[in-house]
Amino acid sequence: ITVCHAGAAFTFSSIHKKRPIHQILCHMESGHLKSFSRDKQVRRWCRANNVPIREFDQTGVTRCLQNRDDFSKKFHKFLNQKIVETPT
């Protein structure tokens, strides 16, 4: 485990220089403005460095909706998904 006390984009840059990052897997979170700003910086870094980022929905809350017309339908679809079993 490596602990870094720096911004996420700076940390990814440092790691990427030593060992190329091929993709970033993360969960979609809804938080405050500071975490949203960090997430946008990470996405910009990923685009600039051609690193795919894949966010997994964990709560059914969707960020950056153009409109809320289909929110209820999408949220219920999320709630009705099969729960993936924990590996043993």
Number of C-alpha atoms within 10 A of each C-alpha: 3 3 6 9 7 9 11 15 18 15 14 17 16 12 12 14 9 8 9 13 16 12 12 14 10 11 11 17 18 12 9 8 9 8 12 14 11 14 16 12 16 20 17 14 17 20 12 9 14 12 17 13 15 12 11 12 13 11 13 17 14 15 11 6 10 6 7 9 9 9 14 11 10 14 14 11 11 15 12 9 8 7 7 6 6 5 4 3
